[in-house]
Amino acid sequence: MPRRLFAVALLALVLAPTAAARPVQLMPGVTYDHILQWTSAGPVSTYLVTAPKPSGLYSLNALLSNGTITGRETVSSMERDVSPRLTTIGVNGDFFNWKGGWPSGLLMQGGVVEHHPADNRAAVGIDTTGTLHVDRVAWSAFWRAPDSNTYPIGQLNEPPRANRATLFTPVWGASTPAVKGVAAVLEPFPAAVPYRDLAGTVTAIVSNSAVAIPRDGAVLVARDDAGSDVLGEAAVGTPITIRLALRPSWSSVTDAVSGGPTLVRNGQAIADAGEALTPVQLRGRDPRTAIGQRADGTIVMVAVDGRQPRWSVGITNWDLALTLIRYGCVNGFALDSGGSTTVAFDGQVLNRPSDPTGERPVGEALVIGYAGVFAPAPAATLSPNGDGRGDRERLSYKVVRPSTVSAKLIAPGGSARDTDTGAKNPGWHSFTWNGTDGAGAPAPEGRYQWSVTATDDLGRTSTINRSFTLDNTLGFLRLARNASRISFTLARDATVRVTIETTYGDILRTVAAGPRGAGKVSVRWNGRDGRRKRVRSGSYVVHVAATSAVGVSDLRASLRIRR
């Protein structure tokens, strides 16, 4: 499905949901809500995501920017990178090195340790049973040659500190950083899985320069006295054993990131977890991000915008902890904050990041992944009345594995017609409907269901249902310059509401509301908002909704105001 069309469908799905429609289901079992509250400090804009306990088709995944430790990438871009194999919704991950991009603490992906934990800091990880762990994790790692002493490894995939050794694996990037020290190239070398002996053979010794990291190997880089140990014990041809461990044991944890501080433990808010974080990271109102888990295993993600006084003033860590508890979490953990705070769904940003440039490139993302069939919400109204707006309904779905699919369109009376069946390759598949029945005659107006069921090559079955209304009540929306006159046609009597909105869906002014008879309707707008202030030049949306005996139909038109 073209990304632009998906973005339009998503915008219609998530912007300004009515109270009756909240929260919005984005994927089966995965919900999203946007809550705007007024507090004594000002407005607070909160984003809430809930998902089933990770198992089967659902997972909690750490994503790495550009697939490497170094560099940065936006959360939405990371989601687009994995979209062919997962549908995701998630948030930003750990704090990171601004210049190099590497995380500040622990990173695990698929049971492999990619970066060591930070001293005196907690991390959050998901295990094979779908249980979320929030622990202060310590690092223990060493290397040894046959019949030699054991030597500590201080870091994993980070430039070595003085008198320390660092292990670089292929996830770091193409080559190690250039440091004054000694590098032992190990090839082959297995993935950095903790709690087991990892064996490799020294194939080269290099001093004082960057070294290419073999795709099937690793490089041990050491400085000062630690470099002398490598020179003395790790000659070319020497077999080397490396062992990595985390304390307490996280042997069942598959994916993990750091950040902090710990917010909730055993259902109680933590005022001060005593973790090694800066005052900016710990205190004050800021944009903030957190993850937690309910007693039944439900995953909860919360993000709060900030640094935007007219939109959201941010939240403290204490209030963030209370928010997690309010949504049922028994444990919870904060992630990176400030301009990094981002919520995105399958590559589309849902919140308003505070950086002036928009979404910030970060080091990692933490996302809920879904491997079942996914269908974006269709346009709410199909109105094949020939006005060029909403005359066709594009129904699309995505499978991420080879699957056998059955897609049906179910009419208001319950009759069903197949829109797609059979074996399907991974990717997007689409059907466009013009509002006619099988014989080509106009289909009856009313509420339609589109149901897609897929069974993948692993034998996992999933279903997603979407609905829309075939409704010719509203059509032929036209705007004069600067929307000074807004006109549309009603095919039957209806109660209408005409609003001027921002591109985010915020209502600036209700221009007209109430019952109108069938026929052409015209309303005027004086260019001012609800506070009688003149609306500035820029991009806006005219939104017309009509409620009739058939249901609710609406039309939106882009508006560019020029003063």
C-alpha positions in Angstrom: 0.0 0.0 0.0 1.5 3.4 -0.9 2.8 5.1 2.3 0.9 8.3 1.5 -2.4 6.5 1.4 -1.7 4.7 4.6 -0.8 8.0 6.3 -4.2 9.5 5.2 -6.0 6.5 6.6 -4.1 6.6 9.8 -4.7 10.3 10.3 -8.5 9.7 9.9 -8.2 6.9 12.4 -6.3 8.5 15.2 -7.0 12.2 15.1 -9.6 13.5 17.6 -11.4 10.3 18.3 -14.8 10.7 19.9 -15.4 9.6 23.4 -17.5 6.7 22.2 -14.8 5.6 19.8 -11.9 5.7 22.3 -9.6 4.0 22.6 -8.8 3.3 19.0 -7.9 -0.3 17.9 -4.8 0.0 15.7 -4.2 -3.8 15.4 -6.1 -6.7 16.9 -5.8 -6.3 20.7 -3.6 -3.2 20.4 -5.2 0.1 21.4 -4.2 3.7 21.2 -5.6 6.7 22.9 -4.7 10.4 23.1 -5.8 12.2 26.3 -5.6 16.0 26.6 -6.0 17.3 30.2 -5.9 20.7 31.8 -3.9 20.9 35.0 -2.8 23.7 37.3 0.5 23.8 35.4 -1.2 23.9 32.0 -2.3 21.5 29.3 -0.9 17.9 29.4 -1.1 15.8 26.2 -0.7 12.1 26.9 -0.5 9.2 24.5 -1.5 5.7 25.7 -0.8 2.4 24.0 -1.9 -1.0 25.3 -1.1 -4.5 23.9 -1.5 -8.1 24.9 1.1 -9.9 26.8 3.9 -10.7 24.3 3.5 -14.3 22.9 2.6 -15.9 19.7 1.9 -13.1 17.2 2.8 -10.4 19.6 6.3 -9.4 20.7 8.2 -6.5 22.4 11.3 -5.6 20.4 14.2 -3.3 20.7 15.0 -1.7 17.4 18.4 -0.3 16.6 19.0 2.8 14.4 20.2 1.9 11.0 20.8 -1.7 12.2 24.0 -0.6 13.9 25.1 0.7 17.3 26.6 3.8 15.7 24.5 6.6 14.2 20.9 7.7 14.8 17.6 7.3 13.1 14.0 8.4 13.9 11.6 6.0 15.5 9.2 6.2 12.6 12.1 5.3 10.2 13.1 2.3 12.2 9.5 1.1 12.1 9.4 1.5 8.4 12.6 -0.5 8.2 10.9 -3.5 9.9 7.5 -3.1 8.4 7.9 -5.9 5.8 8.2 -8.4 8.8 6.3 -6.7 11.6 3.6 -4.2 12.1 4.7 -2.0 15.0 3.7 0.7 17.4 6.3 2.0 19.8 8.3 4.7 21.4 11.9 5.9 21.7 14.4 3.8 23.8 17.4 4.6 25.9 19.5 7.7 26.3 22.3 7.8 23.8 25.6 9.4 22.9 24.7 12.5 21.0 27.6 12.3 18.6 28.2 8.5 18.2 24.6 7.3 18.7 25.5 4.3 21.0 23.1 3.6 23.9 23.9 4.7 27.5 23.1 1.3 28.9 22.0 -2.3 28.2 20.8 -3.3 24.8 19.6 -6.8 23.9 18.0 -8.1 20.7 16.8 -11.6 20.2 18.8 -12.9 23.2 22.0 -11.3 22.1 23.8 -8.6 24.1 24.6 -5.6 21.9 25.8 -3.1 24.5 26.8 -3.5 28.2 24.6 -2.1 31.0 25.3 1.2 32.7 26.7 1.2 36.2 24.2 1.8 38.9 21.3 2.0 36.4 18.3 -0.2 35.8 17.1 -1.6 32.5 13.8 -3.0 31.2 13.6 -6.4 29.4 11.1 -8.9 28.2 11.6 -12.6 28.7 10.4 -15.7 26.8 7.2 -15.9 28.9 6.2 -12.3 28.1 7.1 -11.0 31.5 8.6 -7.5 31.8 11.7 -7.2 34.1 12.9 -4.0 35.6 16.2 -4.5 37.4 19.5 -2.9 38.1 21.7 -5.1 36.0 25.4 -5.4 36.5 28.0 -6.4 33.8 30.5 -9.2 34.1 32.7 -10.2 31.2 36.2 -11.6 30.7 38.5 -13.1 28.1 41.1 -15.8 28.4 43.6 -17.7 26.3 44.5 -21.4 27.1 46.4 -21.8 30.3 46.2 -18.1 31.1 44.6 -15.7 33.5 41.2 -14.2 32.9 41.1 -10.6 31.9 38.1 -8.3 32.3 36.2 -6.8 29.3 34.9 -3.4 30.4 32.6 -2.5 27.5 30.7 -4.0 24.7 30.4 -2.0 21.5 31.7 1.3 22.9 35.1 3.0 22.6 37.4 1.5 25.3 38.2 3.6 28.4 41.7 3.9 29.8 43.2 0.6 30.9 40.1 -1.3 29.6 39.2 -3.7 26.9 36.1 -3.5 24.7 34.6 -6.2 22.5 33.3 -5.0 19.2 30.8 -7.2 17.3 29.5 -6.7 13.7 26.5 -4.7 15.1 28.8 -1.9 15.9 29.4 -1.2 12.2 32.0 -1.9 9.6 35.1 -1.1 11.6 36.2 -0.3 15.1 37.0 3.3 16.1 40.6 4.3 15.7 42.1 4.3 19.2 45.6 4.2 20.6 45.7 0.6 21.7 45.9 -3.0 20.5 43.2 -4.9 18.6 42.9 -8.7 18.3 40.7 -9.8 15.4 38.7 -13.0 16.2 37.3 -15.0 13.4 35.0 -16.9 13.4 33.2 -15.7 16.5 29.6 -16.4 17.6 26.8 -14.0 18.5 27.3 -12.3 21.9 24.9 -14.5 23.8 25.4 -14.3 27.6 26.0 -17.2 30.0 28.0 -19.4 27.7 31.6 -19.7 26.5 32.2 -17.9 23.2 35.2 -19.2 21.3 37.2 -17.5 18.5 40.7 -17.6 17.1 43.0 -14.6 16.8 43.6 -14.0 13.1 45.4 -10.6 13.3 46.9 -8.2 15.8 46.7 -4.5 14.9 48.0 -1.5 16.8 46.8 2.1 17.0 44.3 2.1 14.1 40.7 1.2 13.1 40.2 -2.4 12.3 37.5 -4.0 10.0 35.1 -6.1 12.0 34.5 -9.5 10.2 30.8 -10.2 9.6 31.4 -13.6 11.2 33.8 -12.4 13.9 34.6 -9.8 16.5 37.5 -7.5 17.5 38.9 -7.2 21.0 40.3 -3.7 21.5 42.3 -2.8 24.6 44.2 0.3 25.9 47.2 0.8 28.1 47.8 -2.1 30.5 44.8 -4.0 29.1 46.5 -3.7 25.7 49.7 -5.2 27.1 47.7 -8.2 28.3 46.4 -8.7 24.7 49.9 -8.5 23.3 51.2 -10.9 25.8 48.4 -13.6 25.7 46.6 -13.3 22.3 49.2 -14.0 19.5 47.9 -14.8 16.0 46.5 -18.4 16.0 45.6 -18.4 19.7 42.1 -19.6 20.6 40.3 -17.1 22.8 37.3 -17.8 25.1 35.0 -14.9 26.1 32.2 -15.1 28.5 29.5 -12.4 29.1 27.1 -12.3 32.0 24.4 -10.1 33.5 23.7 -10.0 37.2 21.0 -10.8 38.3 20.6 -13.5 35.8 18.6 -12.4 32.8 19.1 -15.7 30.9 15.5 -15.8 29.7 15.4 -12.1 28.6 15.4 -11.6 24.8 15.1 -7.9 24.3 16.1 -5.1 26.6 17.0 -1.4 26.7 18.1 1.0 29.4 17.0 4.5 30.3 15.5 5.2 33.7 14.6 5.8 36.4 12.5 2.9 37.7 9.0 4.3 38.2 6.8 1.6 39.6 7.6 -1.6 41.6 5.0 -4.0 42.9 2.3 -1.5 42.1 3.9 1.3 44.1 5.3 4.5 42.7 9.1 5.0 43.3 10.0 8.5 44.3 13.7 8.0 44.1 15.2 4.8 42.8 18.7 6.0 43.5 20.0 5.5 40.0 22.9 7.3 38.4 21.1 9.8 36.3 21.5 13.6 35.8 19.2 16.1 37.4 17.7 17.0 34.0 16.8 13.3 33.5 15.3 13.0 36.9 13.5 16.2 37.7 11.2 18.8 36.2 8.4 18.9 33.7 9.5 17.6 30.4 8.4 15.4 27.5 8.7 11.9 28.9 8.3 8.3 27.8 7.6 5.1 29.9 6.7 1.5 29.7 5.0 -0.8 32.2 3.1 -4.0 32.6 -0.2 -4.9 34.2 -0.6 -8.0 36.4 -2.3 -9.8 33.5 0.7 -9.2 31.3 -0.7 -6.3 29.3 2.0 -4.0 28.0 1.4 -0.3 28.6 3.3 2.5 26.9 2.9 6.1 27.9 4.3 9.2 26.3 3.7 12.8 27.2 4.5 15.8 25.1 6.2 18.8 26.6 8.0 22.1 26.2 5.0 23.4 24.2 3.0 25.7 26.6 -0.1 26.0 24.4 -0.2 22.2 23.7 1.5 20.4 26.6 3.8 21.5 29.4 5.2 18.0 30.1 5.2 15.8 33.1 7.4 14.9 36.1 8.8 11.4 36.7 6.6 11.2 39.8 3.5 12.0 37.9 4.6 9.7 35.1 4.8 6.9 37.7 1.3 7.8 39.0 0.0 7.7 35.4 1.3 4.2 34.9 -0.4 3.1 38.1 -3.6 4.8 37.0 -3.6 2.6 33.9 -3.0 -0.6 36.0 0.7 -1.1 35.9 2.4 -3.1 38.6 5.9 -2.2 37.3 7.2 0.6 35.2 10.3 2.2 33.8 11.1 5.5 32.2 12.9 5.8 28.9 14.7 8.7 27.2 12.9 12.0 27.6 12.9 15.5 26.3 13.0 16.0 22.5 13.5 12.2 22.1 10.0 11.4 23.2 8.2 9.9 20.2 5.2 7.7 19.6 4.9 6.2 16.1 2.7 3.6 14.5 4.1 1.6 11.5 6.2 4.5 10.5 3.8 7.4 11.2 4.4 9.8 14.1 1.4 10.1 16.4 2.6 12.7 19.0 4.2 16.2 18.7 7.9 15.9 19.4 9.3 19.1 21.1 12.4 19.7 18.9 11.9 22.6 16.5 12.9 20.4 13.7 10.3 17.7 14.5 11.0 14.1 15.2 14.5 13.6 16.7 16.8 10.8 15.4 17.6 8.6 18.3 19.7 5.5 19.1 16.9 2.9 19.6 13.2 2.3 19.7 11.1 -0.1 21.8 8.1 -1.3 19.9 5.2 -3.7 20.1 5.4 -6.0 17.1 2.5 -7.9 15.5 3.0 -10.6 13.0 -0.6 -11.3 12.1 -2.6 -9.8 9.2 -2.9 -6.1 9.4 -5.4 -3.8 7.6 -5.4 0.0 8.0 -8.7 1.6 8.7 -10.5 2.5 5.5 -11.9 5.9 4.9 -14.9 6.3 7.2 -17.4 7.0 4.4 -17.8 5.7 0.9 -20.0 8.1 -1.1 -20.1 7.1 -4.8 -22.1 10.2 -5.8 -19.8 11.4 -8.5 -18.4 14.4 -6.7 -14.8 13.2 -6.9 -14.5 12.8 -3.1 -14.8 9.3 -1.5 -16.2 7.8 -4.6 -14.1 4.6 -4.2 -13.0 2.7 -1.1 -9.5 1.3 -1.1 -9.3 -1.8 1.2 -5.8 -3.0 1.8 -4.1 -5.6 4.0 -0.6 -6.7 4.8 0.8 -10.1 5.6 4.4 -10.5 6.7 4.7 -14.3 6.0 3.4 -16.5 3.2 -0.2 -16.9 4.1 -3.6 -18.3 3.0 -6.1 -15.5 3.0 -9.8 -15.0 3.0 -11.1 -11.4 2.7 -14.8 -10.7 2.7 -17.0 -7.6 2.4 -20.1 -8.0 4.6 -23.2 -5.9 3.7 -25.6 -4.3 6.3 -28.0 -7.2 5.9 -25.3 -9.8 6.6 -24.6 -11.0 3.0 -20.9 -11.5 2.2 -18.9 -11.4 -0.9 -15.3 -12.5 -1.4 -12.8 -9.8 -2.2 -9.7 -11.9 -2.1 -8.8 -15.5 -1.4 -6.0 -18.0 -1.7 -2.2 -18.1 -1.1 -0.5 -14.8 -0.7 3.1 -13.7 -0.6 4.3 -11.3 2.1 3.5 -7.7 1.3 0.5 -5.4 0.7 -2.6 -6.6 -1.2 -5.5 -4.2 -2.1 -9.1 -4.2 -3.4 -10.9 -1.1 -4.6 -14.7 -1.0 -4.3 -16.9 1.5 -6.1 -20.0 0.9 -4.1 -21.8 -1.6 -6.5 -22.9 -5.1 -5.9 -21.9 -8.2 -7.9 -24.2 -7.3 -10.7 -22.9 -3.7 -11.0 -26.0 -2.1 -9.4 -25.7 0.4 -6.6 -25.2 -1.4 -3.3 -27.5 -0.6 -0.4 -26.4 2.2 1.9 -25.4 1.4 5.5 -22.6 0.0 7.6 -20.2 -2.4 5.9 -17.7 -4.8 7.5 -14.5 -5.9 5.8 -13.0 -9.0 7.4 -9.6 -10.5 6.6 -8.4 -13.8 8.0 -4.9 -15.2 7.3 -3.2 -18.4 8.3 0.6 -18.1 7.9 3.1 -20.8 7.1 3.7 -21.4 10.8 0.0 -22.3 11.2 -0.9 -19.1 13.0 -4.3 -17.7 12.2 -5.2 -14.0 12.7 -8.2 -11.9 11.8 -8.8 -8.2 11.5 -12.1 -6.5 11.0 -12.6 -2.9 9.7 -15.9 -1.0 9.1 -17.0 1.9 7.0 -20.3 3.4 5.9 -21.7 3.5 2.4 -23.6 6.8 2.6 -24.5 9.2 -0.2 -25.9 11.8 2.2 -23.1 14.3 2.0 -21.2 15.4 -1.1 -19.9 18.1 -3.4 -18.0 20.0 -0.8 -16.7 23.3 -2.2 -14.6 26.1 -0.7 -14.4 29.8 -1.7 -11.1 31.6 -1.2 -10.0 31.3 2.4 -13.2 29.3 3.0 -15.2 32.5 3.3 -18.1 30.4 1.9 -18.4 26.6 2.4 -21.0 24.8 0.4 -22.1 21.1 0.2 -25.1 19.1 -0.9 -27.3 16.8 1.3 -29.1 13.9 -0.4 -31.4 13.7 2.6 -32.2 15.6 5.7 -29.4 15.5 8.2 -27.8 17.2 11.3 -24.6 18.9 10.2 -21.5 20.2 11.8 -19.0 22.3 10.0 -15.6 23.0 11.7 -12.3 24.7 10.9 -9.5 22.6 12.2 -5.7 22.5 12.4 -3.9 19.8 10.5 -3.6 17.9 13.8 -7.4 17.8 14.2 -7.8 20.6 16.8 -11.0 22.5 16.3 -10.5 26.2 15.9 -14.1 27.2 15.2 -17.5 25.5 14.7 -18.9 27.4 11.8 -22.3 25.8 11.7 -24.2 23.1 13.5 -27.8 21.8 13.5 -30.4 20.2 11.2 -30.5 21.0 7.5 -32.9 19.9 4.8 -32.0 18.0 1.7 -30.4 20.1 -1.1 -27.5 22.5 -1.3 -26.3 24.0 1.9 -24.0 27.1 2.2 -22.4 28.6 5.3 -20.1 31.5 5.7 -16.9 31.9 7.8 -15.3 35.2 8.7 -11.8 33.8 9.1 -11.8 34.0 12.9 -11.4 31.3 15.5 -13.6 30.6 18.5 -12.0 33.4 20.4 -12.8 35.8 17.6 -9.1 36.1 16.7 -8.1 36.2 13.0 -6.7 32.8 11.9 -3.1 33.2 10.7 -1.9 32.3 7.2 -1.2 28.6 6.9 -2.6 25.1 6.3 -5.9 24.1 7.9 -8.8 21.6 7.3 -12.5 22.2 6.7 -14.4 19.3 8.2 -18.1 18.7 7.4 -20.0 15.9 9.2 -23.6 14.9 8.5 -25.7 12.6 10.7 -28.7 11.1 9.0 -30.8 7.9 9.1 -28.0 6.1 7.4 -25.3 7.1 9.9 -22.5 9.6 10.1 -20.7 10.7 7.0 -18.0 13.3 6.8 -15.8 15.1 4.3 -12.6 17.0 4.8 -11.0 19.5 2.5 -7.5 21.0 2.8 -7.5 24.8 3.3 -4.6 27.1 2.7 -5.2 30.6 4.2 -3.3 33.4 2.5 -3.5 36.9 4.1 
